[in-house]
Amino acid sequence: MRQMVSISWRCPRDARRTPHTTGSDAGGGRATARSLPLRPMTGLDGSANPPWAVVHRTEQRMSRMVGYARAACATFVVIPLFGWDRLRHPWLAVLIVVAAAGEASWFAWQAWHGPDRLSRRLVLTDVTFCVALMLVGSRAAQPHERNKLMTELVPFSLVASAGVGFGLGLGLLAVAAVVTLMTAWSLAVLPDVSLKLGSDLLGFALWYVVAMLIARELRTLSAATAAAQDAARTAGRLAVEQEREAESLRQREITHREIHDYLLPIVDHVAGGGLPSSALVREARRGAQRARRIIMDPRGLDPRVLNGDGSGSDGNGNGDGGTPEPGETGFEAMMSAVVDTFADEGLALVPFVAIQGEPPVPVREALVAATREALRNIVRHAGEVDEVSLFVEGGADAVLVVVRDRGVGFDPATVRPGGGMSGSYQALRRHGGQALVTARPGDGVKVTLRWPAPPTPPGGGTPSSPSDDGAPSPGPGRAGPR
């Protein structure tokens, strides 16, 4: 589908705006869409801001093409001087050569140094000069030889038709200018009228039509290129904005996780009058170190820094901020740390962890945070439970985590989602995972975490989930959680 683009440019010579169009209105239509003020230019370094400078440079190149043709075709006017003896007024032929050389030089200079498109004034001046050149110059030959000796005036004047096509495009003024050139040559050769006159007149028409079509194609191409560049720049800016938003969202997720998963449990425990057990003290120390890293480390919320991957200390010379032991930040080690933490708090946890690869770091962080949130909710809300099942299996390409308790449960229709649903679980979904919470009053809660999220079956049904026992049926050689 061809795109219509209209552009207006400011010409400092006559302080007016000359409309330029591309598309079906090939060259003289009214500007309707986009206006670009331009300053005078010397050379091809456009003052228009990218990407629309390509349209401006295309107009300059087309103007210079006509200027080159005008300068080159001026040499044809010299040829009649070689028939000096046959000329009726040879000195008139010399005057024509001088005039043509001067006008060609002026036209080429104007086309080279013009702001952009051939101006209407320049084109009409060139047409007027060619009309005078044909009417006067043909008189240098004998009346019966005007279309023989002075026929070299035609190539010079054909350039005027091309200038009309490039500069004025399709319009009544352009057609009138070409008809004027054809009429002037017809009168100039009288009475030497022959079949050659027909080919000359056809040449005026064809040079105009071909130049107009070439100009339309070049303007359409340049406008499409400019539109594509504009779209690419817009897409680039959008990508940068999306990247910034994603980074901001990632930082908010990590901050939420640090406060919700590490600091709030300690504050809640102390606020509830609980005694500071050794596990609680250890968690408080870890939470303080992680909070200190967020505040003091230049890398801020980098998960590797929070988990101790970076070098350096925690700010007080403690070794916990240094390089970790091998495997300390692996997925299995992180899950084992979660199991140890809640086991120290007295949770009757029965874990099954089988990790055979490392998922991406953001996914790893999100899965560990969501698992921690599920276990923390059991401690807070499940009441007295005899056993909590934790099933973790997967590798670099897929992970399944199931947390199952037989506590008091709840009715999902009557419970407002808390920080886990809006924070940890939502973060997993943003990384392409799935978090499903199944609960019934008096029958406990099951949390199923999957990465990547399973595809939706045909027909829009719900993807299959583990059994109510808390995990998929174990295959040969493995045991599922009880």
N, C-alpha and C positions, 0 to 999 in steps of 0.2 A: 504494500500500500504506500503510495507516494505521499510524502509529508509536505504540507504547505508551510513555508516559512517566509515571513515578510520582514525585511530589515530596512531601516532608514539610517542614513549616514549624513553627517554634517560636513558640508563643503565650505571651507573658510573663504573661498574666493568670492562667492556671491552671497554668503551668509544665509543660505537657504538649505532646506533639507530635500534631497533628491530621493524619491522612493525607489527601492530595489526589491524585486520579488524573485522568488524561485518557485518551481513547480509548473503548473499548467499555465500560469500567467508569466510568460518567459521573459519578459524584459521590460516593461514600462507600466506595469499595473500599479495600483495604489497600495502603499504599505498599510498593513492591518494588524500586525501582531507584535513585532519586536522592534524596538528603536535603540540603536547603538550610536551615541555620539563619538566621532573620531576626530583626532587632531591631524594637522597636516603631517605628511610623511615624506621622507627621502629614503628610498629603498624599500625593501620588503619587510622591515621590522615594524609590524603593525602596532598601533597604540591600543587597539581593542584588546580587552582582556580575553585570555583563552577561555573557552575553546572557540568563541565566535571570531577570533582573529583569522581563522582559516578562510572564512567567507571574504573578509577584507582582502587578504592576500590573493585570493583567486580573482577578484575584481581587478586588482593591480596587474596581475599577469595577463589577463585578457586585454587590458588597455595597452600594455606593452607589446603584445602580439600585433595589434593593429598598427602601433607605431613602427615596429620593425618592417611590416609590409609596406607602409607608406614610404619609409626611407629607401627600401629596396626598389620599389616600383618607380621611384623618381628617375632611375637610370634609363628607363625606357624612353624618356623624353629627349634624350641625347641622340637617339638613332636617326631621326629625320635630318640632322645636320650632315650626315654622310651623303645625302642626296642634295647637296647645296646647289648644284647647277640646275636642278629641276624645281627648286622652290621658287615661288612667286615673290615672296618677301622673306629672304633668308635671315635678315636681322630680326624680324619678328620671331622666327624660330629660336634665335639666340635668346631673345627676351623671355620667351616661354621657358627655356631651360633654366635661366636664372631664377625666374619666379617660382617654378616648380621646386627647385632645390631649396630656396628660402622657405617656402611653405612646408615642405617635407621636414626640414630641420625644426621649424617651429612646432609642427604637429608632434613629431617624435619627442621633443623635449617636454611638451605639455603632457603627453601620454605617460612618459617615464616619471615625471615628478608630480603627476596629479594625485589627489588624495585617495582615489579608488577608481570607481567606474568612469568611463568616458562621459564627460559632461555633455549636456544637450547643446550648450553654446559651442563647444569644440567641434562636435559632430556637424552641426548646421553650418558653422564657418567653413569647414572642410568641403561640405557639399557645395556651398556657394562659390568657393574658389574653383572647384572642378568644373562647375557650369561655365564660369567665365573663361577658364583655360580652354575648354573645348570650343566655345563659340569664337574666341579670339584666335586661339592657336591654329585652328583649322584654316584660317585665312592666309596662313603662310604658304599654303600650297595652291596650285592651280585648281579652279573649281572642279574640273573633271578628275582630279587626282587626290582630292581631300581624304577619301576613305582608303587611299593607298599610302601616300607619303605620311600623313598625319594620324594614321591608325594607332600609332604608339601612344597616343593620348588616352586610349581606352584602358590599358592596364593600370595607368596611374589613377584614372577615375574610378575603376572598379573597387579600389580600396575604400573609396568613400561609401560605396554600398555596404561593404563589410563593416565599416564603422557604424553605419546606421543600424545594422543587425545587432552588433555588440552593445551599442550605446543606448539606442532607443527601443529596441525590441519590436514587439508587435503592437501597432497602433496606427491611427490615421496619419499622424505626423510622419512616422517612418515610411509608410507607403507613399505619401505625397513627396517625400524627399527622393525616393528611388524613382518614382515616375518623372520627377523633374530632371534627374540625371539622364534618363532614357530620352526624354523629349529634347534636352539640350544637345545630345549627340546626334539625334535625328536631324535637327536643324543645322548642326555644325557641318554635316557632310553634304547637305544639299548643294548642287543637284546630283552629286555622285552617289546615287542610291543603287545598291546592289543586294544580292543575297547575303553578303557578309554583314550588312546592317542588322539583319535578323539575328544572327549569332551574337553580335555585339549587344543587342538589347536583351537577349536571353541571358547573357553573362551578367548584366547588371542585376537582373531578377534573382538568378541563382546565387550570386555572391551574397546578396542580402539574406535569402532564405537559409542558406547553409550556415552563415555566420550567426543568425538568430538561433538556429537549432543547436549549434555547438555551444553558444552562450548558455542556453537553457540547460543543457546536459551538465555543463561544468558548474553552474550555479546550484542545480539540484544535488550534484555530488558533494559540493562543498557544504551545502546546508545540512545534508544527511551526515556528513563527517562531523560537522560542528555539533549537531544534535547528539550524535553518539558520544562524542567527547564530553558534552555537557552531562549526558546521562551517566557516563563513567565517573565523572567528578562527583556527581550527586551520590552515586552508589558508594564511592570511596568515603565521602563524608558520613554517609549513613553507616557504613561498616565501622568507621572509627567511633561513631557515637554508640553503636551497639556493643563494640568491644569495651568502651568505657562503662556502659551500663552493666555489662556482664562482669567486669572487674569489680564494680561497686557492689553488685549483688553478691559476688563471691566473698568479698570482705564482710558484708553484712551477715552472710551465712556463718562464716567462721567466728565472727564476734558473738553472734547468737549462740553458736554451739559452745564457745568457751564459757559464756556466762551461764547458759542453761544447763550444760552437762557437768561443769567442773566447779563453778562457784555457788550456784543456787543450792545444790544438794547440801553443801557444807553449811551455808547460812540457814537453810531450813532445819537441819539437824540441831544446830546450836540454838536456834530460836525455839525449837520444840522441847528444849531442856534435855537433850540427849547428852550422854557422857562422851568425852573426846577419846574414842578408842584409838589404838595404834593405826588401824586402817584409815580412820578419819583424819588423823594427823598427817599421815603419809599423803592422802589425797589433798589435804589443805596445802601441804608444801608444794605438791605438783601444780595445783591450781595457781598458787602465788607465783611460781616460776613462769608458767605460761602467760599469766597476766603481765608479768614484768617484761617478757619478751615482746608482747604486743605493744607495750608503751615505749620501750627503749630501743628495740632493734630497728635499724633503718628499713629492713625488709618487711617490717610490720607483721602482716597477717599471712606471710608465706607459711603454708602447712609444714614444710620441712623445718622451718625455724621453730615453729610451735612444738614439733615433735622431737626437736633436738638434733636435726640433721646438720645444722650449721655449725660452724666452729665458734669458739669463744665460750665464755662462761655466762652465767645467768645474771651477771651484774654485781654479785657479791663474792666472786671468786669461787663459787661452788662448781664442782665438776659436772653437775647435771646438765649444764649448758654446752658441754664440749661435744666432741665427736662420739656418736653412740656406738655401742658394740654392734658387731655384724648381726644382721637380722632383727635388730631392735625395732626398726620401723617397718618391717615387712608385715603383710596383711595377717599372717598367722600369729606373729608376735603381738600385733596390736589386739587381735581378738583374745589371745591368751591373757594379755594384760587386763582386758575388760572382765574376763572370767575371774581372774585373781582378785580384782577389786571388789566385785560383788560377793565372792566367796568370803573375803575378809569381813564384809559387812554382815555375814550370817545368812545370806540367801542360799537356800537349798538348791543349788544349781547343778544340773546334770548335763554337761556339755559333750557335744560330738563335733570336733573341728577337723576337717579334712581339706586342706588347701594345697593345691598342686601348681600354683602359679600366682603371679602378682597382677591384679587388675590395675588400671590406671590410678595414679595417685588421687585425683579428685574423687573417683568412684570409691576407692578404698576409704578415704576420709568420711565420705557420706554414709557408707555401709556401717562403719564402726560407730559413727555418731548415732545412726538410727537404732543400732543394736543396743547401745548404751541407754538411749532414751526408752526403748521398750522395757529393758530390765529395771531402769529407774522407776518407771510407772508401776511395775510390779511391787517394788519395795514400798512405794507410796500408797497405792490404792488397792492392791489385791488382798490385803489382810493376811491371815495366817495360811500359808501354803506349805504343803508337805514336799513338793517337788516342782522345780521349774526346768523345762527342757529347752536346751539351746542347740540347734542343729545348724552347722555352717559347712557348706561344701561348695567347691568351685575352683576356678583358676583364673587365668589371664583373660579368658573370653566370656565367662559366665559365672555368676555367683548366686547361691540360694541360701538365705538365712531364715530360720523359723524359730520364733520364741513363743513358748506355750506354757501357760500356767492354769491351775485349777482353782483359782481364787473366786472372789465374789462376783467378778464380771461386771457388766453394766449394759444398759440399753443404749445403743448408738443413737437412737432417735431422740433421746432426752439428755444427752451429754454434749456440752459445747466443746469443740475441738480445742485442745490446749496448745502449748508451745511446741510439742513434738510434731503435731500434724502440720502446723504452719512453718516449722523450722526444719528439724532434722529429716522428717519424712518427705517434705516438699523439696528439700535439697537433693535427695536421692532421685526424685522424679525429674528434676531439672537436668540431672546427669544421665538421663535415659533409663532410669530404673523404675521400679514399681514398689509401692508400699500398700499392703492390704491389711486391714484390721478387722478381725472377726470376733464378735463378743456377744454373749448372752448372759442375762442376769443369773447368777448362781452357777454358771458353767465355765467361768474363767475367760481368758482372752488369748487369742492367737494372732501374732503379728508375723506376716510373711513379707520378706524383702527379697526382691529379685532384681538382678541386673544381668543383661539388659531386660527391659520389660518384654514379656511375651507378646507376640502379635495377636491382634484381635481376630478370632475365628470368623469365617464367612458367615454372614447373617447378623453380625453385631453381637454375638453371644459373649458371655463372660469367659475369659481364659480359664483353663483348668487350674486348680489350686491344690495344694497338698491336702491330705486327709485331715480330719479333725484331730488326729492323734499328734499332729504337729509337724509332720514332714512327709515327703514322698515315701512310698514303700521302698525299703532298702533293697538294693540288689545283692547279688552274691558277694559275700566277703565283707559286708558292711552292716552296721546296725543302726537303725534309726532311733531317735529319742523316744523314751517311754513316757 
